[in-house]
Amino acid sequence: MSKPPKDTRPRRMSGSKPSAPKRGRRTPKAEQDNATRMMHKKVKTARGRKISSKLWIERQINDPYVREAQIKGYRSRAAFKLEELDDKFNLLKHDSLVVDLGCAPGGWVQIALKRGAKRVVGIDILPVDMVAGADLIEYDFMEEDAPEKIKSYLDASPDVVLSDLAANTTGHKQTDHLKTVALVEAAADFAMRTLRPGGHFASKVFQGGAEFSLLNELKSRFQTVKHFKPDSSRKGSPEIYLVALNLQNPKTD
């Protein structure tokens, strides 16, 4: 008698896993996209790139204010700091004459114009690309003739003097602090000498705020002097802003 044909089908052994692939839940594409957007983006360390540079690039990529500045066409994320300062203290009134010390790259100039300033003069020792509606001067505001040069563009004394200046750091904490203090003092002196009565001054400062002697002088000349830290200032950053409102006693000596 002939034997029945051999069964060649694979047999499942007792206790073994099924050979068919396990069915599972697939994440819809929309959810995958959202998950990707929510992930913190990291930058690979390229040959020759310092870790500090890598971290700076990574921070920029993941900073929502950097992204928003790009969307709105602002030249820097610092533009949002001036918006917050103006919302809080009403610095930029319609038809104001504004001076921006250390204006590069131009973000504060853009906001001053957007908020209704009549004339804006930006001054910096670095070249700054043109901003429509503003006068930009490549010059050192600490030069003796700088105040008159700026007034010649405005045809009057300014209503507002702004400064987002920061000294180039050396890595030596005490030296960097002294350089920053010197810049703030120079900006404040410029404001007290050039502002019209009733004018306003706002400047970046660091650590504990303005030095005691400078703070006392500002309080003797302005009606109100306050410190303020915008939400758009990075967490962990020592920067805060000094705001002096309504100049009562201009400096003339």
C-alpha positions in Angstrom: 0.0 0.0 0.0 1.3 3.5 -0.8 2.1 5.8 2.0 0.1 9.1 2.4 2.0 12.2 1.3 4.1 13.8 4.0 2.7 16.9 5.6 5.3 19.6 5.0 3.4 22.4 6.7 5.3 24.0 9.7 4.0 22.7 12.9 3.8 24.8 16.1 5.6 23.2 19.0 3.9 23.4 22.4 5.0 26.5 24.3 6.6 28.2 21.2 5.6 31.8 20.0 3.4 32.1 17.1 5.3 32.6 13.8 2.9 35.4 12.6 3.9 38.9 13.6 2.2 40.3 16.6 -0.4 42.9 15.9 0.1 46.2 17.8 -1.3 49.7 18.0 0.2 52.1 15.4 0.5 55.7 16.3 -1.4 57.9 13.9 0.8 60.2 11.8 -0.6 63.3 13.4 0.4 62.1 16.8 3.9 61.2 15.6 4.3 64.7 14.2 3.2 66.3 17.4 5.6 64.0 19.4 8.4 65.0 17.1 7.7 68.7 17.6 7.7 68.3 21.3 11.0 66.6 21.5 14.0 68.6 22.6 16.4 68.9 19.6 20.0 68.1 20.2 23.1 69.2 18.2 25.9 66.7 17.5 29.3 67.8 18.5 31.3 68.5 15.3 35.0 68.2 15.1 36.6 71.3 16.4 33.4 72.7 17.9 33.6 73.5 21.6 31.0 72.1 24.0 30.0 75.6 24.9 29.3 76.4 21.2 27.2 73.2 20.9 25.2 74.1 23.9 24.6 77.6 22.6 23.4 76.3 19.3 21.2 73.8 21.0 19.7 76.5 23.2 18.9 78.7 20.3 17.2 75.9 18.3 15.0 75.0 21.3 14.2 78.6 22.4 10.6 79.5 21.7 11.4 83.2 21.7 14.1 82.7 19.0 11.5 80.8 16.8 8.9 83.5 17.4 11.3 86.3 16.5 12.1 84.5 13.2 8.4 84.2 12.5 7.7 87.9 13.2 10.8 89.1 11.4 12.5 90.5 14.5 16.3 90.7 14.4 16.7 89.2 17.9 14.7 87.6 20.7 15.6 90.7 22.7 12.8 92.5 20.9 10.3 90.7 23.2 12.1 92.2 26.3 11.4 95.7 25.1 7.8 94.8 24.3 7.4 93.6 27.9 9.2 96.7 29.3 6.8 99.0 27.3 3.7 97.0 28.3 4.8 97.4 32.0 6.0 101.0 32.0 4.5 102.6 28.9 7.8 103.9 27.7 7.1 104.3 24.0 4.3 106.8 23.5 3.0 107.8 20.1 5.4 110.2 18.3 8.2 109.7 20.8 11.8 110.5 19.9 13.9 107.5 20.8 17.6 106.8 21.1 18.8 103.2 21.2 22.4 102.8 22.6 24.2 99.7 21.3 21.4 99.0 18.9 22.9 96.0 17.0 21.4 93.9 15.5 18.3 96.2 15.5 15.6 94.4 17.3 14.8 97.2 19.8 14.8 99.7 16.9 12.1 97.6 15.2 9.9 97.5 18.3 10.3 101.3 19.0 9.0 102.0 15.4 6.3 99.4 15.7 5.1 100.9 18.9 4.6 104.3 17.2 7.9 106.3 17.7 8.1 109.3 15.5 11.9 109.1 15.1 14.4 106.4 16.2 18.2 106.8 16.2 20.2 103.8 16.9 24.0 104.0 17.6 26.5 101.2 17.8 30.2 100.7 17.2 29.3 97.8 15.0 27.7 98.2 11.5 23.9 97.5 11.6 21.8 96.7 8.5 19.3 99.4 7.6 15.9 99.4 9.4 13.3 101.3 7.4 12.2 104.5 9.1 15.2 104.6 11.5 18.6 106.4 11.4 21.5 104.1 12.4 24.9 105.6 13.2 28.1 103.6 13.4 29.7 105.5 16.3 30.6 105.3 20.0 28.0 106.9 22.1 30.7 107.6 24.7 32.5 110.0 22.4 32.2 113.6 23.6 30.3 114.8 20.5 27.9 111.8 20.4 25.0 113.6 22.2 25.0 116.5 19.8 25.4 114.2 16.8 22.3 112.2 17.9 20.3 115.3 18.6 21.0 116.6 15.1 19.1 113.6 13.7 16.2 114.1 16.0 16.1 117.9 15.8 15.3 117.9 19.5 16.1 116.1 22.8 14.9 112.5 23.0 11.9 111.4 25.0 13.3 107.9 25.6 16.9 106.5 25.9 17.2 102.7 25.7 20.2 100.5 26.3 20.5 96.7 25.9 24.3 96.9 26.1 26.4 94.1 27.5 30.2 94.2 27.8 32.2 91.5 26.1 33.1 88.9 28.7 36.6 87.9 29.6 35.7 84.9 31.8 37.0 86.7 34.9 33.9 87.4 37.0 35.1 90.6 38.7 36.5 92.1 35.5 33.3 91.4 33.6 31.2 92.9 36.4 33.3 96.2 36.4 33.0 96.4 32.6 29.2 96.0 32.8 28.9 98.6 35.6 30.9 101.1 33.5 28.6 100.6 30.5 25.5 101.1 32.6 26.9 104.2 34.2 27.9 105.6 30.8 24.4 104.9 29.4 22.7 106.5 32.4 25.0 109.6 32.2 24.1 109.9 28.5 20.4 109.7 29.4 20.5 112.2 32.2 22.3 114.7 30.0 20.3 114.4 26.8 16.7 113.5 27.8 14.0 116.1 27.8 12.3 116.8 31.1 9.8 114.0 31.7 11.8 111.6 29.6 12.4 107.9 30.3 15.5 105.7 30.5 15.7 101.9 30.4 18.9 99.8 30.6 20.1 96.3 31.0 22.0 95.6 34.3 23.2 92.5 35.9 23.4 90.6 39.2 22.0 92.8 42.0 20.9 95.6 39.7 22.5 99.1 39.5 25.3 100.1 41.7 24.2 101.9 44.9 25.8 105.2 43.9 24.2 105.2 40.5 20.8 104.1 41.9 20.9 107.1 44.3 21.7 109.5 41.5 18.9 108.2 39.3 16.5 108.5 42.2 17.5 112.1 42.7 16.8 112.9 39.1 13.9 110.7 38.0 10.4 110.5 39.6 10.4 106.7 39.6 13.2 104.1 39.5 12.5 100.4 39.4 14.1 97.0 38.4 12.2 94.6 36.2 12.9 91.1 34.8 10.9 90.3 31.6 9.5 86.8 31.2 11.5 86.6 27.9 14.7 87.0 29.7 16.3 83.5 29.9 15.8 81.5 33.1 19.1 81.5 35.0 20.3 84.7 33.3 21.6 87.3 35.7 20.2 90.1 33.6 17.5 92.5 34.8 16.4 95.9 33.6 16.6 99.2 35.2 13.8 101.6 34.4 13.9 105.3 35.3 10.7 107.3 34.6 9.9 111.0 34.3 13.2 112.9 34.4 12.8 115.9 36.8 16.4 117.1 37.2 18.5 116.8 34.1 22.3 116.6 34.5 24.1 119.7 33.2 27.6 119.7 34.8 
